[in-house]
Amino acid sequence: MNIVCNRCGTEFDGNFCPKCGNQNYTNQSDPSSTQANRIPPYMPNIGQPLQPPKKKRGCLTAILVTVGILIIVGIIGSQIKNDEPKAVDPDSESSNITKSASDTSDDTKDDATATPLPEKTTFGIGETVELKDILVTLVSVKISEGGDYNKPSDGNEYLLCEFNIENNSDNDIAVSSMISFEAYCDDYSITQSISALLDTEDLSQLDGSVAAGKKMNGIIGYEVSKDWKELEISYTPTFWSGKDITFIAENK
């Protein structure tokens, strides 16, 4: 009995189609019945759940990262701006060498208050400066010729710099005359002179720890040429602050 190949439609008698080689899977000779029994086309996804198309998230991630960076930069920038040293009393005037800060009249203070002062980056003798809840004052700079058994080199003199430090922060701070302070005389780096401190009887060297809410007062001594013009001293309250307070004293 001839059968019809369900692939190419050729009539043949046997198990394989002589034209396409297709194996005979049915004994039906009715072409209409063989049409229904043809092998369906290959569909690899049959029996598997449909997967939603993958979304391109690269652009969204880049936008979110950029926005995050801008926010962080803005926060850091505002903190840095707020951490700048500032004078506690911007109307006060700095004094000269060996003199304390002079008082100003009420009229002068009213005029200074009415006119906004430019932001200061350096400060003078007698000015109190605040940085990270720490108040620092260069109280005085005194010139000394030394004592009977302790004198500076020929052509030099001692500068005794008195500082007052008030810790209004919540943590203790360490003050080191070697590490916390950096000094320049006429733009040349100078180091403290131990010999200069031998003539200070009432005040000690500016070293130690200041507890939260406490104060420290002490002296740093330098030996400089007698014809010096400008002394610059920078104080860094804490190692991690990255900011310092700079005082300027002029020899007039």
Secondary structure, DSSP 8 states (H G I E B T S, - for coil): --EE-TTT--EESSSB-TTT--B-------HHHHHHTS-----TTTTS---------HHHHHHHHHHHHHHHHHHHHHHHHHTS-EESSTT---B-TT-------HHHHHHHHHS-----S-B-BT-EEEETTEEEEEEEEEEE---SS----TTEEEEEEEEEEEE-SSS-EEE-TTTTEEEEETTEEE-B-TGGGGG-SS--BS-EEE-TT-EEEEEEEEEEETT--EEEEEE-S-TTT---EEEEEE--
